[in-house]
């Protein structure tokens, strides 16, 4: 079964445009804050685990 690029793009675009009116600015801000916090925590844990692995190998 082959899929058509314009059909996929049209479906994705329609879905995106139908979601936009339902978003509150509070939701967008909350999402940005949570994404930033998640990235910071992930980075911090990665650095900490690297430190522990290096210390354990010595």
Number of C-alpha atoms within 10 A of each C-alpha: 3 4 7 9 9 9 10 11 11 12 12 12 12 11 11 11 11 11 10 9 8 9 10 10 9 9 11 11 11 12 12 12 12 12 12 12 12 12 12 12 12 12 12 12 12 12 12 12 12 12 11 11 11 10 9 8 6 5
